[in-house]
């Protein structure tokens, strides 16, 4: 895999203080009309990633404003999912989708 392909799986996020954090994106899942990302702080994950090593992010839709950067790339807000039952559902759906590929 080329460096450029690997960078496609990197999500750059900023906290409220403007601190940058890069996360590796394993994939996304749609559930109950929402989009969730499965990510890790480990930018070089192996294939044996444990549930404790991933973070589930829910895409926050705010239709009242359109956010874009100087290149007109849409900016999206995410919220960490802390509900253990929802995390289990999202990870199960992700595993099912991976098995189908």
N, C-alpha and C positions, 0 to 999 in steps of 0.2 A: 504494500500500500504506500502511495506516495505521501510526502509531507502535506501536500495540499488536500488530499483525501482525508487524512487524519484531522486536519484543521476544520473540515466540514462537520466533524462530530464534536467540536468545542463550542460551548455556549459561554459567552462573556456576560457576566451579570455585575451590577453595581448595587451596593447597599445604600442605606439612607445617607451615609457620610461620603458617598462617592468612591468608596474603596472597590477596586476591581477584583473579581474572582472568576477563574475559569473552571468550567465543569465539563466532564466528558458526557456526551449524550448517547445512551444506548439505543433509545428509540422513543416513540410516543404511542399513546393509547387514547382512543376516544371511548368515553364511558359516561352515560347519563347526560349527553349533550355537552360534555366538557372535554377538554384536551389536557392530558397529563404527560409530562416528560419523566423518563426514568434516567437519572443522572448520577454521576459519582464525582467526588473531589479528586479521585485518583485519575490523572490524565493518561495513564498507561494501564488500563485495567486488563486483567487476564480473563480467560474464558470462565474461570471458576469464581465469579463474583457472588458474594454472599449477600443476603437481604440487608444485613447490617451495614454493608458498604455502599448502598444506594440511597438516593434521596428522591422522593416523588414530588414533582412540582406541578401545581395546577395553574393553567393559563387563566389569567384574570382578564375578562373582557369588559372594557369600558368603552361603550359606544358613544359616550358624550364628548369624547375628544379623540383626535387622531394624532398619534405621536410618530414622528419620523426624524431620522437624522439628516445630515447634510446631503447624503446620497439618496435620500428618499426611501431608505430601508425602514420598514415598519418596526417600531419598538413595542415589545410585548412585556407586560408585567406577569410575574409568577409568584405564587404563594406556596410555601412548603406545606405538604399534607402531613398532619400529625395524627390523624385518626387511624389507629392500627388496623381496624377492619377495612377501611377504604384502601389503605396501602396494600393489604393482602389481596383485595379484589383487583387492583390495578396490576400488581405483579403477576397474578394468575392469568389475567387477560393478555399481558405482554408475553408470558411464557407460551400460551396457546397460540398466539399469532406467530411467534418464532418457530414453533413446531410445524406450522402450516407452510412455512417458507422452504 
